[in-house]
Amino acid sequence: MAEIETPAGVANELRDALRSVLGDAGVVSDPALLAARSGDWSEATKMPPALVLLPRTPQQVADVLALCARHRQRIVVQGGLTGLAGGATPAPAEVALSLARLDRIEDIDAVGGTATVQAGVVLEELQARVESQDWYFPLDLGARGSCQVGGNAATNAGGNRVIRYGTMRELVQGIEVALPDGRLLTMMNRVTKNTTGVDLKHLFIGAEGTLGVITRLVLKLSPRPTASSAALCALPSFEAATRLVRDMRRALPGLSAFEVMWSDFMEAAQEIGGLRPAFAEASPVYALVETQGARQEEDRDQLERFLGEALEAGSVSDVVVAQSQGDAHRLWAYRETIGEMLGQLKPHAAFDVGVPMAAMDSFVRTVRDALQSRFPAQRHLFFGHIGDGNLHVLSGPHGSAESLHRVEQLVYEAVGAVGGSISAEHGIGVVKKEFLHFTRSDAELELMRSLKALLDPAGILNTGRVFAPTTSV
Ligand SMILES: Cc1cc2nc3c(=O)[nH]c(=O)nc-3n(C[C@H](O)[C@H](O)[C@H](O)COP(=O)(O)OP(=O)(O)OC[C@H]3O[C@@H](n4cnc5c(N)ncnc54)[C@H](O)[C@@H]3O)c2cc1C
């Protein structure tokens, strides 16, 4: 549960050496800043770091790692602290390495369609900058105003538009990483096709900072869509949603989002977000759909025609098609209340599981029934990026760590039973590591540990995230 503990100190010799690399302003021990850096959005126990380090260049990051490796000082890497798995939450005696000052957009290649950025650039800033140059960075998620592109890569973030553009893994073309021994590995590839041996960037994307600190990235851009249409559909069942997404993919190649919200989520969104119901009658399931293209009127007509036919066929019970960008924002508002819900339902268990589509309906029914019968006083909300088989469940508030743990055990066991994944996009961090065995084999875990030992022999970097440490410092 989220309490704040007291930090342990750092040896004076190391503190002085860090100051000589970063300057006085780059080594912070102000208690207010330490408290602000004591955890992410998860329920992992908050803990102020012993110091906050604020490098300004990739080389400074590498130099800090070399120093800490020599002194066997553990480090936690911090991006925008919007993670939901506790990976950026300090463990006792760790110093926090913040990427906040590596915040430069170095170059936008308007011919090749790439952006070269430092890892601390905030996602929303990047989106706005590339759009001002008629390009588009399609990664999008509710935390866009605070999360950093380095954190997005470290967690292989997904979000709302994976159905069309893929996860962060598909959007990173080149990467620069400071290794735990102080080497700076620069692999800023800018070409689309590159078959020159093992593609090492994939070791660091999704590794949650356990193998290196991402300092710079080359990101793949798409042409900026000039038209966007959205609609909210009320559906008679989840099965209708699976048919709808399949048919939409065939008929509307511009489909860019397909977000499903079950009625429990919609009710909570209306209540917590103070939003008016979109339909006169409640339905069991809702789908928020979006298409992106180049011709506003034609695209919206096409979407309207498609949904009109679905309405006549009875696969959709009711529909609202946005007639303006303002309407579209109002429709997205139901889905985007998740930020407020995460705040209001604390302490909560926030799940981000991958479930095979064929098993999704029965999975949701079984898990919802089990949660409601065992935890009747809590809210259990189901929603997700269902076009990608990514289901979110938010359960809370839970009054004790034991109650949270029982919920986690229940959901992850059910995920294991249907051959799913315990994390589709938020990562493992510290809050899910004891459940990783449900979806990764012993052989896979052993190989992950070997890679960690190879790249971080002193065991200083984000140790204890994803899996338990093998080396002790
Ligand atoms: C309201 C809300 C909505 C969200 N929606 C989504 C969603 O739809 N899809 C999704 O995927 N996630 C979502 N998230 C989770 C979160 O926003 C993402 O995980 C995001 O990618 C984390 O970025 P960050 O910069 O905040 O990372 P942090 O929280 O700071 O760190 C996350 C992990 O990455 C490591 N890390 C951070 N920066 C670096 C770096 N430069 N190098 C190496 N390791 C690093 C940290 O040590 C930690 O293990 C949501 C979160 C919130 C609060």
The ligand as a Tripos MOL2 file, in Angstrom:
@<TRIPOS>MOLECULE
LIG
   53    58     1     0     0
SMALL
NO_CHARGES

@<TRIPOS>ATOM
      1 C1         -4.0600    7.9960  -16.7760 C.3       1 LIG1
      2 C2         -3.0770    6.9850  -17.3170 C.ar      1 LIG1
      3 C3         -3.3580    6.3350  -18.5170 C.ar      1 LIG1
      4 C4         -2.4470    5.4010  -19.0410 C.ar      1 LIG1
      5 N1         -2.7390    4.7870  -20.2220 N.ar      1 LIG1
      6 C5         -1.8490    3.9330  -20.7640 C.ar      1 LIG1
      7 C6         -2.1280    3.2970  -22.0150 C.ar      1 LIG1
      8 O1         -3.1940    3.4670  -22.6000 O.2       1 LIG1
      9 N2         -1.1810    2.4910  -22.5270 N.ar      1 LIG1
     10 C7          0.0170    2.2620  -21.8980 C.ar      1 LIG1
     11 O2          0.8430    1.5280  -22.4340 O.2       1 LIG1
     12 N3          0.2830    2.8210  -20.6940 N.ar      1 LIG1
     13 C8         -0.6040    3.6410  -20.1230 C.ar      1 LIG1
     14 N4         -0.3350    4.2240  -18.9060 N.ar      1 LIG1
     15 C9          0.9070    3.8690  -18.1750 C.3       1 LIG1
     16 C10         2.0690    4.8530  -18.3950 C.3       1 LIG1
     17 O3          1.6360    6.0960  -18.8240 O.3       1 LIG1
     18 C11         3.0370    4.3100  -19.3980 C.3       1 LIG1
     19 O4          3.5910    3.1480  -18.8590 O.3       1 LIG1
     20 C12         4.1820    5.2670  -19.7980 C.3       1 LIG1
     21 O5          4.7750    4.6970  -20.9320 O.3       1 LIG1
     22 C13         5.2230    5.4770  -18.7130 C.3       1 LIG1
     23 O6          6.0660    6.5660  -19.0600 O.3       1 LIG1
     24 P1          6.7970    7.4380  -17.9230 P.3       1 LIG1
     25 O7          7.7420    8.3700  -18.6130 O.co2     1 LIG1
     26 O8          5.8030    8.0550  -17.0240 O.co2     1 LIG1
     27 O9          7.6310    6.3120  -17.1830 O.3       1 LIG1
     28 P2          7.8900    6.0720  -15.6160 P.3       1 LIG1
     29 O10         6.6220    5.8240  -14.9120 O.co2     1 LIG1
     30 O11         8.7450    7.1400  -15.0830 O.co2     1 LIG1
     31 O12         8.7350    4.7220  -15.7010 O.3       1 LIG1
     32 C14         8.1880    3.5360  -16.1840 C.3       1 LIG1
     33 C15         9.2900    2.4620  -16.2450 C.3       1 LIG1
     34 O13        10.2460    2.7660  -17.2600 O.3       1 LIG1
     35 C16        11.5450    3.0080  -16.6860 C.3       1 LIG1
     36 N5         12.0790    4.1600  -17.4170 N.ar      1 LIG1
     37 C17        11.5430    5.4140  -17.5140 C.ar      1 LIG1
     38 N6         12.3020    6.1600  -18.3300 N.ar      1 LIG1
     39 C18        13.3200    5.3770  -18.7530 C.ar      1 LIG1
     40 C19        14.4330    5.5720  -19.6230 C.ar      1 LIG1
     41 N7         14.6810    6.7430  -20.2380 N.pl3     1 LIG1
     42 N8         15.2960    4.5330  -19.8190 N.ar      1 LIG1
     43 C20        15.0910    3.3390  -19.2200 C.ar      1 LIG1
     44 N9         14.0540    3.1000  -18.3830 N.ar      1 LIG1
     45 C21        13.1830    4.1050  -18.1650 C.ar      1 LIG1
     46 C22        11.3010    3.2470  -15.2180 C.3       1 LIG1
     47 O14        12.4130    2.8840  -14.4390 O.3       1 LIG1
     48 C23        10.1010    2.3400  -14.9590 C.3       1 LIG1
     49 O15        10.5280    1.0110  -14.8070 O.3       1 LIG1
     50 C24        -1.2400    5.1180  -18.3370 C.ar      1 LIG1
     51 C25        -0.9720    5.7700  -17.1290 C.ar      1 LIG1
     52 C26        -1.8740    6.6820  -16.6190 C.ar      1 LIG1
     53 C27        -1.5350    7.3670  -15.3340 C.3       1 LIG1
@<TRIPOS>BOND
     1     1     2 1
     2     2     3 ar
     3     2    52 ar
     4     3     4 ar
     5     4     5 ar
     6     4    50 ar
     7     5     6 ar
     8     6     7 ar
     9     6    13 1
    10     7     8 2
    11     7     9 ar
    12     9    10 ar
    13    10    11 2
    14    10    12 ar
    15    12    13 ar
    16    13    14 ar
    17    14    15 1
    18    14    50 ar
    19    15    16 1
    20    16    17 1
    21    16    18 1
    22    18    19 1
    23    18    20 1
    24    20    21 1
    25    20    22 1
    26    22    23 1
    27    23    24 1
    28    24    25 2
    29    24    26 1
    30    24    27 1
    31    27    28 1
    32    28    29 2
    33    28    30 1
    34    28    31 1
    35    31    32 1
    36    32    33 1
    37    33    34 1
    38    33    48 1
    39    34    35 1
    40    35    36 1
    41    35    46 1
    42    36    37 ar
    43    36    45 ar
    44    37    38 ar
    45    38    39 ar
    46    39    40 ar
    47    39    45 ar
    48    40    41 1
    49    40    42 ar
    50    42    43 ar
    51    43    44 ar
    52    44    45 ar
    53    46    47 1
    54    46    48 1
    55    48    49 1
    56    50    51 ar
    57    51    52 ar
    58    52    53 1
@<TRIPOS>SUBSTRUCTURE
     1 LIG1         1 GROUP 0 **** ****
